[in-house]
Amino acid sequence: MFSRRNFLATATLAGLSAPAILRAEAGFFRDFPFSLGVAAGDPASDGFVIWTRLAPDPMAPHGGMPLVPVPVEWEVAEDSGFRKVVANGTELARPELGHSVHVEVAGLQPSRPYYYRFTAGGERSLRGRARTLPATGARTDQVKFGVCGCQHYESGFYGAYRHLAREELDFVYHYGDFIYEYQQDYLYDSGLPIRPVRKYALRGLQDLSDFRTAYTQTLLDIDMQAARSAHGFISTFDDHEIRNDWVSVYDDWKMGLDGNDPDAPPPEVFMLRRQAAFQAWYEHMPVRKALLPRGGFIAANREFRYGDLMAMQVLDTRQYRDNQPCGDGFKPACPDVFAKNAQILGKAQEEWLAKNLAQGGATWNAIAQQVTMMSLDRRRKADEPEKIVNLDSWAGYEAPRKRILSRFAGLKNCVVLTGDEHQNFCGDLVLKDKVVGAEFVATSISSGGDGSDLRAGTDQFLKLNPELKFANDQRGYVVCDVNRDAWQTHFMVVDKVTVPLGTLSKRATGVVDNGIAGIKMA
């Protein structure tokens, strides 16, 4: 496909000597190079990031690309026909980053849609669309955005993404678990084994090539591409981008009786895997170059302000967290849950959050993060004698949880957006019997399979958690429709994910009125 003779000939035409930048002329690619689609993200009032990755043979090593930089042309226009191009240029797709392209477009007008596309080797990409944010502090009366994540490839099809693509949204917040790090032989429906609807290419992920393969397979899904081309995404990660329930430098995912997995890698070895996983995440997400991994870390926490209506804080609840207490899992709390020096955000990020919340200037304070902040009693059977908590959630870290809730107590209109649970929840955030905020937990795109309206024992679950207003076990996404008077979160669910395109419906709506901390169901 890319012979040495062709490479040297192309380099000579470009006036360069090998190794050099390879000029991709018409007919250069054996197959369509934009097979993984396009995406936009990290919006600002004057622009956003646009992304693609060259992969003419996507499941082959290096996506079927030569190991040299290749120029990619890009355009941004005010109209879908690209008659009024307002920005353009050329970006190098570098082999060190999987021939991915991250263009930080600036100089655009606030609060309006734009269209973008890429060209290389005479081939043109799918057309994408994204909106800029309103100017910071500008009067803004409404924002409408989606929340989604948890998309285990084997558990179901991505039909929910096709429905999401059809929504009229300003942007989408993706809370993480974009890929999963393992292959499964069986899934379960009502306790009985069923076959996965499709299979990951690899049994498990260890190095950069493995993680790239998982993202490639996921992004080949056309419904996934539809959603990413239709809306700008604000992207973050949770655990499965690396390993189930990882935190900081710890990978004790099997958890022996003493709370430690004897087969888990030592921290210095796990960090090598984390570095590879983070690089693959960056290569496939529409994020700014500031999020390029450095020394095994990503600066993932960041703020987005939507005029004077909403300030959104995107948190990282994985990199700086202490290891899960009590051996992880769903079990009664041990004394370590209440440790005063426990961290879930880390000291620096917690101070950053406090500073941003204290800044004010917005009607609504949105906190976009990964794991449930409500301390829920997870018992679903009447004969279980002791409260059970999810130790991988904020409930496993009571001291930092109370610190954050005390910040909310001095503010108005704090709304937490969460994922991870593969269920829909919404409920009040309570500190010392006072409601200080609201939390909306979005279900999964596919993880967990078809599900059902209610899990077994939901009546008991709701009875034990009076702050919880709604629970549901179907797949889908949520849509947040926010104005100056109220925040509405619509729980959008599909009836099945074991078929390519399930039927979409609005299962429920939770409402927070301006100045009133509690949730009411509409």
VEXDREN-2710 file (C-alpha; in Angstrom, 1 decimal):
% VEXDREN-2710
k/r/px/py/pz
1/MET/0.0/0.0/0.0
2/PHE/2.8/2.4/1.0
3/SER/5.9/1.2/-0.7
4/ARG/9.3/2.7/-0.1
5/ARG/9.4/3.7/-3.8
6/ASN/6.1/5.6/-3.5
7/PHE/7.2/7.2/-0.3
8/LEU/10.5/8.5/-1.8
9/ALA/8.7/9.7/-5.0
10/THR/6.1/11.6/-2.9
11/ALA/8.8/13.1/-0.7
12/THR/10.8/14.2/-3.7
13/LEU/7.8/15.9/-5.2
14/ALA/7.3/17.7/-1.9
15/GLY/11.0/18.9/-2.0
16/LEU/11.8/16.8/1.1
17/SER/14.1/14.0/1.9
18/ALA/13.0/10.9/3.8
19/PRO/12.1/10.7/6.6
20/ALA/9.7/13.6/5.8
21/ILE/6.1/14.7/5.7
22/LEU/4.2/12.5/3.3
23/ARG/2.0/14.5/0.9
24/ALA/-1.3/12.7/0.5
25/GLU/-2.3/13.3/-3.1
26/ALA/-5.4/12.0/-4.9
27/GLY/-5.5/8.2/-5.0
28/PHE/-3.0/8.0/-2.1
29/PHE/-5.2/6.0/0.1
30/ARG/-6.3/2.4/-0.7
31/ASP/-9.5/3.0/1.2
32/PHE/-11.5/5.8/2.8
33/PRO/-9.1/7.4/5.4
34/PHE/-11.9/9.0/7.5
35/SER/-13.4/5.7/8.5
36/LEU/-13.7/6.7/12.2
37/GLY/-15.7/9.8/11.5
38/VAL/-15.3/13.3/12.9
39/ALA/-16.0/15.0/16.1
40/ALA/-16.0/18.4/17.8
41/GLY/-15.7/19.3/21.5
42/ASP/-14.4/21.5/24.3
43/PRO/-16.5/24.5/23.0
44/ALA/-15.7/28.1/23.8
45/SER/-17.4/31.3/22.9
46/ASP/-15.1/31.8/19.9
47/GLY/-14.5/28.2/18.8
48/PHE/-14.1/24.6/19.6
49/VAL/-11.8/21.6/18.8
50/ILE/-12.4/19.6/15.7
51/TRP/-11.1/16.0/15.5
52/THR/-10.5/13.2/13.1
53/ARG/-8.1/10.3/12.7
54/LEU/-6.7/8.9/9.4
55/ALA/-7.3/5.1/9.3
56/PRO/-7.8/3.7/5.8
57/ASP/-7.5/0.1/7.2
58/PRO/-8.8/0.8/10.7
59/MET/-8.3/-2.5/12.4
60/ALA/-4.8/-3.0/10.9
61/PRO/-1.7/-1.9/12.8
62/HIS/-1.4/1.9/12.8
63/GLY/-4.8/2.1/11.0
64/GLY/-3.1/1.1/7.8
65/MET/-1.1/4.4/7.8
66/PRO/2.7/4.8/7.1
67/LEU/4.7/5.9/10.0
68/VAL/5.2/9.5/8.9
69/PRO/3.2/12.7/9.3
70/VAL/0.5/13.4/6.8
71/PRO/-1.1/16.9/6.2
72/VAL/-4.8/17.1/6.6
73/GLU/-6.8/20.1/5.4
74/TRP/-9.7/21.4/7.4
75/GLU/-12.5/23.9/6.9
76/VAL/-15.1/25.6/9.1
77/ALA/-18.2/27.2/7.5
78/GLU/-21.3/29.1/8.5
79/ASP/-23.5/26.9/6.3
80/SER/-23.7/23.2/5.6
81/GLY/-22.9/23.7/2.0
82/PHE/-19.6/25.3/2.8
83/ARG/-20.3/28.4/0.7
84/LYS/-19.2/30.7/3.4
85/VAL/-15.9/29.3/4.9
86/VAL/-14.8/31.3/7.9
87/ALA/-11.7/29.4/8.9
88/ASN/-9.4/26.8/7.3
89/GLY/-5.9/25.5/7.5
90/THR/-3.7/22.4/7.4
91/GLU/-2.8/20.2/10.4
92/LEU/-0.3/17.4/10.5
93/ALA/-1.7/13.9/11.4
94/ARG/1.3/12.5/13.3
95/PRO/2.1/8.8/13.7
96/GLU/3.1/9.3/17.3
97/LEU/-0.6/10.1/18.0
98/GLY/-2.1/7.5/15.8
99/HIS/-2.5/10.0/12.9
100/SER/-5.2/11.8/14.9
101/VAL/-5.9/15.5/14.3
102/HIS/-6.9/18.0/17.0
103/VAL/-7.5/21.5/15.6
104/GLU/-8.3/24.3/18.0
105/VAL/-10.5/26.6/16.0
106/ALA/-10.8/30.2/17.2
107/GLY/-12.0/33.5/16.0
108/LEU/-15.7/32.4/15.5
109/GLN/-18.8/34.2/16.6
110/PRO/-20.4/33.2/19.9
111/SER/-23.6/31.2/20.4
112/ARG/-24.2/29.9/16.9
113/PRO/-23.7/26.7/14.9
114/TYR/-20.9/26.0/12.5
115/TYR/-20.0/23.1/10.1
116/TYR/-16.6/21.5/9.6
117/ARG/-14.9/18.9/7.5
118/PHE/-11.5/17.5/6.6
119/THR/-9.7/16.6/3.3
120/ALA/-6.7/14.4/2.7
121/GLY/-5.5/12.5/-0.4
122/GLY/-8.4/13.7/-2.4
123/GLU/-10.8/12.2/0.1
124/ARG/-13.3/14.2/2.1
125/SER/-14.6/13.4/5.5
126/LEU/-18.1/13.3/6.9
127/ARG/-19.5/16.8/7.7
128/GLY/-19.7/17.7/11.3
129/ARG/-21.7/20.4/13.2
130/ALA/-20.9/22.1/16.5
131/ARG/-22.0/25.2/18.4
132/THR/-20.0/27.9/20.1
133/LEU/-20.8/28.9/23.6
134/PRO/-22.4/32.3/24.4
135/ALA/-19.9/35.0/25.5
136/THR/-18.9/34.6/29.2
137/GLY/-21.3/36.7/31.3
138/ALA/-23.7/37.5/28.4
139/ARG/-27.4/37.2/29.2
140/THR/-28.5/33.8/28.2
141/ASP/-32.0/32.5/28.7
142/GLN/-31.7/28.8/27.8
143/VAL/-29.4/25.9/27.2
144/LYS/-30.3/22.3/26.2
145/PHE/-27.7/19.6/26.4
146/GLY/-27.4/15.8/26.6
147/VAL/-25.6/13.5/29.1
148/CYS/-24.5/10.0/28.2
149/GLY/-21.8/7.3/28.7
150/CYS/-21.2/3.7/29.6
151/GLN/-21.3/2.0/26.2
152/HIS/-20.1/-1.5/26.6
153/TYR/-19.8/-2.7/23.0
154/GLU/-20.8/-6.3/23.6
155/SER/-23.8/-5.5/25.8
156/GLY/-25.9/-3.8/23.1
157/PHE/-26.1/-1.7/20.0
158/TYR/-25.7/2.0/20.0
159/GLY/-29.2/2.9/18.7
160/ALA/-29.6/5.4/21.6
161/TYR/-26.8/7.4/19.9
162/ARG/-28.9/7.7/16.7
163/HIS/-31.8/9.1/18.7
164/LEU/-29.4/11.4/20.5
165/ALA/-28.1/12.7/17.2
166/ARG/-31.6/13.8/16.2
167/GLU/-32.0/15.9/19.4
168/GLU/-31.7/19.7/19.1
169/LEU/-28.9/20.2/21.6
170/ASP/-26.2/22.8/22.3
171/PHE/-23.6/20.1/23.3
172/VAL/-23.3/16.7/24.9
173/TYR/-21.5/15.8/28.2
174/HIS/-20.0/12.3/28.0
175/TYR/-19.2/11.1/31.5
176/GLY/-16.9/8.3/30.5
177/ASP/-16.6/4.5/30.0
178/PHE/-16.3/5.1/26.3
179/ILE/-14.6/1.7/25.9
180/TYR/-14.4/-1.3/28.2
181/GLU/-11.2/-3.1/28.9
182/TYR/-12.4/-6.7/28.7
183/GLN/-14.2/-9.2/26.5
184/GLN/-17.1/-11.2/27.9
185/ASP/-18.2/-14.7/27.0
186/TYR/-21.7/-14.4/28.5
187/LEU/-24.1/-11.6/29.4
188/TYR/-27.1/-12.2/31.6
189/ASP/-30.8/-11.5/31.3
190/SER/-32.9/-12.1/34.4
191/GLY/-30.1/-14.3/35.7
192/LEU/-29.8/-16.5/32.6
193/PRO/-26.9/-16.5/30.2
194/ILE/-27.2/-14.9/26.8
195/ARG/-24.6/-14.3/24.1
196/PRO/-23.2/-10.8/23.6
197/VAL/-24.7/-9.0/20.6
198/ARG/-21.2/-8.4/19.2
199/LYS/-17.7/-9.1/20.3
200/TYR/-14.7/-6.9/21.2
201/ALA/-11.6/-7.9/19.0
202/LEU/-9.4/-8.5/22.0
203/ARG/-9.8/-10.4/25.3
204/GLY/-8.2/-7.7/27.3
205/LEU/-6.2/-4.5/26.9
206/GLN/-2.6/-4.0/28.0
207/ASP/-0.6/-1.7/25.7
208/LEU/-1.2/1.3/23.4
209/SER/-2.0/-0.9/20.3
210/ASP/-4.6/-2.7/22.3
211/PHE/-6.3/0.4/23.5
212/ARG/-6.3/1.9/20.0
213/THR/-8.0/-1.2/18.7
214/ALA/-10.8/-0.8/21.3
215/TYR/-11.4/2.8/20.3
216/THR/-11.2/2.0/16.6
217/GLN/-13.8/-0.8/16.9
218/THR/-16.1/1.5/18.9
219/LEU/-15.8/4.4/16.5
220/LEU/-16.6/2.3/13.5
221/ASP/-20.2/2.1/14.8
222/ILE/-22.2/4.4/12.5
223/ASP/-24.6/5.4/15.3
224/MET/-21.7/6.6/17.4
225/GLN/-20.4/8.5/14.4
226/ALA/-23.8/10.1/13.9
227/ALA/-23.9/11.5/17.4
228/ARG/-20.4/12.8/17.3
229/SER/-20.9/14.5/14.0
230/ALA/-24.2/16.1/15.1
231/HIS/-23.1/17.7/18.4
232/GLY/-20.0/19.0/20.1
233/PHE/-18.9/16.8/23.0
234/ILE/-17.5/17.7/26.4
235/SER/-15.6/14.5/27.1
236/THR/-14.1/12.9/30.2
237/PHE/-13.2/9.4/31.4
238/ASP/-14.2/7.1/34.2
239/ASP/-12.7/3.7/35.1
240/HIS/-13.2/1.3/32.1
241/GLU/-11.0/3.4/29.8
242/ILE/-8.2/1.8/31.8
243/ARG/-9.4/-0.8/34.3
244/ASN/-12.6/-1.4/36.4
245/ASP/-12.6/0.7/39.6
246/TRP/-9.0/1.9/39.2
247/VAL/-8.0/5.0/41.2
248/SER/-4.7/6.9/41.3
249/VAL/-1.9/4.3/41.0
250/TYR/-4.0/1.4/42.2
251/ASP/-5.4/-1.5/40.2
252/ASP/-6.8/-3.8/42.8
253/TRP/-9.7/-4.8/40.6
254/LYS/-10.2/-8.4/41.8
255/MET/-10.1/-7.6/45.5
256/GLY/-9.1/-10.4/47.8
257/LEU/-10.6/-10.9/51.2
258/ASP/-8.0/-8.5/52.7
259/GLY/-9.0/-5.8/50.1
260/ASN/-5.9/-6.4/47.9
261/ASP/-5.6/-8.4/44.7
262/PRO/-2.4/-10.4/44.9
263/ASP/-2.2/-10.5/41.1
264/ALA/-2.6/-6.7/40.7
265/PRO/0.4/-5.0/39.2
266/PRO/2.6/-2.7/41.4
267/PRO/1.9/1.0/41.0
268/GLU/4.9/1.6/38.8
269/VAL/3.8/-1.1/36.3
270/PHE/0.1/0.0/36.4
271/MET/1.3/3.6/35.5
272/LEU/2.7/2.3/32.3
273/ARG/-0.7/0.8/31.3
274/ARG/-2.4/4.0/32.5
275/GLN/-0.1/6.1/30.3
276/ALA/-0.9/4.0/27.2
277/ALA/-4.7/4.1/28.0
278/PHE/-4.6/7.9/28.4
279/GLN/-2.8/8.4/25.2
280/ALA/-5.3/6.3/23.3
281/TRP/-8.2/8.2/25.0
282/TYR/-6.6/11.5/23.9
283/GLU/-6.0/10.3/20.4
284/HIS/-9.8/9.6/19.9
285/MET/-11.4/12.4/21.8
286/PRO/-12.2/16.0/20.6
287/VAL/-10.2/17.6/23.4
288/ARG/-7.7/20.4/23.5
289/LYS/-3.9/19.9/23.4
290/ALA/-3.8/20.9/27.1
291/LEU/-5.2/17.4/27.8
292/LEU/-2.4/15.6/26.1
293/PRO/-1.0/13.1/28.7
294/ARG/2.1/14.2/30.5
295/GLY/4.0/11.8/32.7
296/GLY/0.9/9.5/32.9
297/PHE/-1.5/12.3/33.9
298/ILE/-4.2/14.2/32.1
299/ALA/-5.4/17.7/33.2
300/ALA/-9.1/16.6/32.8
301/ASN/-10.8/19.0/35.2
302/ARG/-12.0/22.1/33.5
303/GLU/-14.7/24.7/33.5
304/PHE/-17.2/25.7/30.8
305/ARG/-19.4/28.8/31.2
306/TYR/-22.6/29.1/29.2
307/GLY/-23.2/32.9/29.3
308/ASP/-24.6/34.0/32.7
309/LEU/-27.0/31.0/32.8
310/MET/-24.7/28.0/33.7
311/ALA/-21.2/27.4/34.9
312/MET/-20.2/23.7/34.4
313/GLN/-17.3/22.2/36.4
314/VAL/-16.0/19.0/34.9
315/LEU/-14.4/16.9/37.6
316/ASP/-11.9/14.0/37.6
317/THR/-12.8/11.5/40.3
318/ARG/-10.1/8.9/39.4
319/GLN/-6.6/10.2/39.1
320/TYR/-6.2/11.8/42.6
321/ARG/-8.4/9.5/44.7
322/ASP/-7.3/7.4/47.6
323/ASN/-7.7/3.7/47.1
324/GLN/-11.2/2.4/47.8
325/PRO/-11.8/1.6/51.5
326/CYS/-13.0/-1.7/52.9
327/GLY/-11.9/-3.8/49.9
328/ASP/-14.1/-2.0/47.4
329/GLY/-17.5/-3.3/46.2
330/PHE/-21.0/-3.1/47.6
331/LYS/-20.9/-3.8/51.3
332/PRO/-21.3/-2.2/54.7
333/ALA/-19.1/0.8/55.4
334/CYS/-16.0/0.2/57.4
335/PRO/-14.3/2.9/59.6
336/ASP/-12.0/3.9/56.6
337/VAL/-15.1/5.4/54.9
338/PHE/-15.2/8.2/57.5
339/ALA/-11.4/9.0/57.4
340/LYS/-11.0/12.8/57.7
341/ASN/-8.0/12.9/55.4
342/ALA/-9.6/10.8/52.6
343/GLN/-9.5/12.3/49.1
344/ILE/-11.6/11.7/46.1
345/LEU/-10.7/14.8/44.0
346/GLY/-7.4/15.5/45.6
347/LYS/-6.5/18.6/47.5
348/ALA/-5.6/20.8/44.5
349/GLN/-8.7/19.9/42.5
350/GLU/-11.0/20.3/45.5
351/GLU/-9.5/23.8/46.0
352/TRP/-9.9/24.6/42.3
353/LEU/-13.6/23.6/42.5
354/ALA/-14.2/25.7/45.6
355/LYS/-12.7/28.7/43.9
356/ASN/-14.8/28.3/40.8
357/LEU/-18.0/27.8/42.8
358/ALA/-17.3/30.9/44.8
359/GLN/-16.8/33.0/41.7
360/GLY/-20.5/33.1/41.0
361/GLY/-21.9/34.9/37.9
362/ALA/-24.2/32.2/36.8
363/THR/-27.8/31.2/37.7
364/TRP/-27.0/27.4/37.8
365/ASN/-23.9/25.6/39.1
366/ALA/-23.5/22.3/37.2
367/ILE/-21.0/19.8/38.5
368/ALA/-20.3/17.2/35.8
369/GLN/-18.6/14.1/37.2
370/GLN/-18.6/10.3/37.2
371/VAL/-19.7/8.5/40.4
372/THR/-22.9/9.0/42.5
373/MET/-22.7/11.6/45.2
374/MET/-25.8/10.6/47.1
375/SER/-24.9/8.1/49.9
376/LEU/-27.5/5.5/49.0
377/ASP/-28.4/2.4/50.9
378/ARG/-28.1/-0.3/48.3
379/ARG/-30.2/-3.0/50.1
380/ARG/-33.0/-4.3/47.9
381/LYS/-34.1/-7.2/50.2
382/ALA/-36.0/-6.7/53.5
383/ASP/-33.9/-9.3/55.4
384/GLU/-30.5/-7.5/54.9
385/PRO/-29.7/-6.2/58.3
386/GLU/-27.1/-3.5/57.6
387/LYS/-26.8/-0.5/55.2
388/ILE/-24.9/-1.4/52.1
389/VAL/-23.0/1.3/50.1
390/ASN/-21.2/1.5/46.8
391/LEU/-17.6/2.0/48.0
392/ASP/-16.5/3.1/44.5
393/SER/-18.9/6.1/44.7
394/TRP/-18.7/9.2/47.0
395/ALA/-20.5/7.1/49.6
396/GLY/-17.1/5.4/50.2
397/TYR/-15.5/8.8/51.0
398/GLU/-17.8/10.4/53.6
399/ALA/-15.4/13.2/54.7
400/PRO/-14.8/14.7/51.2
401/ARG/-18.4/14.2/50.3
402/LYS/-19.5/16.3/53.3
403/ARG/-16.9/18.9/52.4
404/ILE/-18.3/19.3/48.9
405/LEU/-21.9/19.4/50.2
406/SER/-21.0/22.1/52.7
407/ARG/-19.8/24.1/49.7
408/PHE/-23.2/23.6/48.0
409/ALA/-24.9/24.7/51.3
410/GLY/-23.6/28.3/50.8
411/LEU/-24.8/28.5/47.2
412/LYS/-28.0/28.2/45.2
413/ASN/-28.9/25.9/42.3
414/CYS/-26.2/23.3/42.5
415/VAL/-26.9/20.4/40.2
416/VAL/-24.7/17.3/40.0
417/LEU/-24.6/15.2/36.7
418/THR/-23.4/11.7/37.1
419/GLY/-23.1/8.3/35.3
420/ASP/-21.5/5.0/36.1
421/GLU/-24.5/3.2/37.6
422/HIS/-26.1/1.8/34.4
423/GLN/-29.4/3.1/35.8
424/ASN/-31.4/6.3/35.9
425/PHE/-31.6/8.0/39.3
426/CYS/-32.4/11.4/40.6
427/GLY/-32.5/12.7/44.1
428/ASP/-31.7/15.3/46.6
429/LEU/-28.3/16.0/48.1
430/VAL/-28.7/16.2/51.8
431/LEU/-26.4/17.6/54.5
432/LYS/-27.5/17.5/58.1
433/ASP/-31.2/17.1/57.1
434/LYS/-30.9/20.1/54.8
435/VAL/-31.3/19.7/51.0
436/VAL/-28.3/21.5/49.5
437/GLY/-28.4/20.3/45.8
438/ALA/-29.8/17.9/43.3
439/GLU/-28.3/15.0/41.5
440/PHE/-29.3/13.4/38.2
441/VAL/-27.7/10.1/37.4
442/ALA/-27.8/9.2/33.7
443/THR/-28.1/5.5/32.6
444/SER/-25.9/3.8/30.1
445/ILE/-26.0/3.8/26.3
446/SER/-25.7/0.0/26.2
447/SER/-23.9/-1.4/29.4
448/GLY/-26.2/-3.7/31.2
449/GLY/-28.2/-4.9/28.2
450/ASP/-31.9/-4.3/27.7
451/GLY/-32.8/-4.0/31.3
452/SER/-36.3/-3.4/32.5
453/ASP/-38.3/-0.5/33.9
454/LEU/-37.5/-1.4/37.5
455/ARG/-34.9/-3.7/39.0
456/ALA/-36.1/-6.3/41.5
457/GLY/-36.4/-4.8/45.0
458/THR/-36.8/-1.2/43.8
459/ASP/-39.7/-0.6/46.2
460/GLN/-37.4/-1.5/49.1
461/PHE/-34.6/0.6/47.6
462/LEU/-36.8/3.7/47.3
463/LYS/-38.2/3.2/50.8
464/LEU/-34.7/3.1/52.3
465/ASN/-33.6/6.2/50.5
466/PRO/-36.3/9.0/50.9
467/GLU/-34.0/11.5/49.1
468/LEU/-34.2/9.4/46.0
469/LYS/-37.1/10.5/43.7
470/PHE/-36.8/8.2/40.7
471/ALA/-35.1/4.9/39.7
472/ASN/-35.2/3.1/36.4
473/ASP/-33.2/0.3/34.8
474/GLN/-33.4/1.0/31.0
475/ARG/-30.7/2.2/28.6
476/GLY/-30.6/5.6/27.0
477/TYR/-29.4/9.2/27.9
478/VAL/-30.7/12.3/29.5
479/VAL/-31.5/15.7/28.1
480/CYS/-31.1/18.8/30.4
481/ASP/-33.4/21.7/29.4
482/VAL/-32.3/24.7/31.5
483/ASN/-33.7/28.2/31.7
484/ARG/-33.7/31.0/34.2
485/ASP/-36.7/29.7/36.1
486/ALA/-36.1/25.9/36.2
487/TRP/-33.8/23.0/35.4
488/GLN/-35.6/20.1/33.7
489/THR/-33.9/16.7/33.2
490/HIS/-35.7/14.3/30.8
491/PHE/-34.8/10.6/31.1
492/MET/-34.9/9.3/27.6
493/VAL/-34.9/5.5/27.3
494/VAL/-34.9/2.8/24.6
495/ASP/-36.9/-0.4/25.0
496/LYS/-34.1/-2.6/23.8
497/VAL/-30.4/-2.5/22.9
498/THR/-30.2/-6.0/21.7
499/VAL/-31.7/-4.8/18.5
500/PRO/-29.9/-2.2/16.3
501/LEU/-32.5/0.6/16.9
502/GLY/-34.8/0.5/19.9
503/THR/-37.9/2.6/20.4
504/LEU/-37.2/5.8/22.2
505/SER/-39.5/7.3/24.9
506/LYS/-39.4/9.9/27.7
507/ARG/-39.6/7.8/30.9
508/ALA/-39.7/10.7/33.4
509/THR/-38.7/14.3/34.0
510/GLY/-37.1/15.7/37.2
511/VAL/-37.4/19.4/37.9
512/VAL/-35.4/21.8/40.0
513/ASP/-36.9/25.3/40.4
514/ASN/-34.6/28.3/40.6
515/GLY/-33.8/29.0/44.3
516/ILE/-35.3/25.7/45.5
517/ALA/-32.8/22.9/46.1
518/GLY/-35.1/19.8/46.0
519/ILE/-36.2/17.8/42.9
520/LYS/-39.8/17.4/42.0
521/MET/-41.0/14.9/39.4
522/ALA/-43.1/16.4/36.6
END
